[in-house]
Amino acid sequence: MFAELLRERPDLAKTVANLVEDHEMIASILARVVELADRATGSHGPALEAIDRELDGLAAIMESHFNYEERAISEALDAGIPDTGWSDRVFRFREGGH
């Protein structure tokens, strides 16, 4: 979707770069949560507290990210970005719930 948005609205390049950076940070936190969860299986105490801290950080970043994303690009999307097939990739759910 970002590629299509930039084709239509190159003025949003900095905004899209910020959003991509956020996505990378969120992916990194999620990877860390998976790693911590794998290590914490069957554990209590500090291992679970580390996961809790990561999830708190993730929640804060995602809330900020979604608010920024909505403010920054919703107007452009509402104005109509031609759908050249990007919506299939963005909104398609994998079969079987994966």
C-alpha positions as CSV (number, residue, x, y, z in Angstrom):
1,M,0.0,0.0,0.0
2,F,2.8,2.4,0.8
3,A,4.3,2.0,-2.7
4,E,0.9,3.0,-4.3
5,L,0.5,5.8,-1.8
6,L,3.9,7.2,-2.7
7,R,3.2,7.0,-6.5
8,E,0.1,9.1,-6.0
9,R,1.4,11.3,-3.1
10,P,5.3,11.7,-3.2
11,D,4.9,14.5,-0.7
12,L,4.2,11.8,1.9
13,A,7.7,10.2,1.5
14,K,8.8,11.3,5.0
15,T,5.6,10.1,6.6
16,V,5.8,6.7,4.9
17,A,9.4,6.4,6.0
18,N,8.4,7.1,9.6
19,L,5.6,4.5,9.3
20,V,8.0,1.9,7.8
21,E,10.4,2.5,10.6
22,D,7.6,2.0,13.2
23,H,6.7,-1.3,11.4
24,E,10.3,-2.5,11.7
25,M,10.4,-1.6,15.4
26,I,7.1,-3.4,16.0
27,A,8.4,-6.5,14.2
28,S,11.6,-6.4,16.3
29,I,9.5,-6.2,19.6
30,L,7.3,-9.1,18.4
31,A,10.4,-11.2,17.7
32,R,11.7,-10.4,21.1
33,V,8.4,-11.4,22.7
34,V,8.5,-14.7,20.9
35,E,12.0,-15.3,22.0
36,L,11.2,-14.5,25.6
37,A,8.0,-16.6,25.5
38,D,10.0,-19.6,24.2
39,R,12.5,-19.2,27.1
40,A,9.8,-18.6,29.7
41,T,7.7,-21.7,28.9
42,G,6.8,-23.2,32.3
43,S,8.5,-20.3,34.1
44,H,7.3,-17.7,36.5
45,G,8.6,-14.5,37.9
46,P,11.3,-12.6,36.1
47,A,10.8,-14.3,32.7
48,L,7.2,-13.4,32.6
49,E,7.9,-9.9,33.9
50,A,10.2,-9.4,30.9
51,I,7.4,-10.4,28.5
52,D,5.0,-8.1,30.3
53,R,7.4,-5.1,29.9
54,E,7.9,-5.9,26.2
55,L,4.1,-6.1,25.7
56,D,3.6,-2.8,27.5
57,G,6.2,-1.2,25.2
58,L,4.5,-2.7,22.2
59,A,1.1,-1.5,23.2
60,A,2.4,2.1,23.7
61,I,4.2,2.1,20.3
62,M,1.3,0.7,18.5
63,E,-1.2,3.2,19.9
64,S,1.1,6.0,19.0
65,H,1.7,4.5,15.5
66,F,-1.9,4.0,14.7
67,N,-2.8,7.5,15.8
68,Y,0.0,9.0,13.7
69,E,-0.8,6.8,10.7
70,E,-4.5,7.8,10.8
71,R,-3.7,11.5,11.0
72,A,-0.9,11.3,8.5
73,I,-2.3,9.3,5.6
74,S,-6.1,8.9,6.1
75,E,-6.8,12.1,4.1
76,A,-4.7,10.8,1.2
77,L,-6.4,7.4,1.3
78,D,-9.9,9.1,1.6
79,A,-9.1,11.1,-1.5
80,G,-8.8,7.9,-3.4
81,I,-5.6,6.0,-4.2
82,P,-6.1,3.9,-7.3
83,D,-6.3,0.3,-6.4
84,T,-3.9,-1.6,-8.7
85,G,-4.2,-4.7,-6.6
86,W,-2.5,-3.5,-3.4
87,S,-5.7,-4.0,-1.4
88,D,-5.7,-7.7,-2.1
89,R,-2.3,-8.0,-0.4
90,V,-3.2,-5.7,2.5
91,F,-6.7,-7.0,3.3
92,R,-6.5,-10.6,2.3
93,F,-6.5,-13.1,5.2
94,R,-4.8,-16.4,4.7
95,E,-7.1,-19.4,4.5
96,G,-7.2,-21.5,7.6
97,G,-6.7,-18.5,9.9
98,H,-2.9,-18.3,9.5
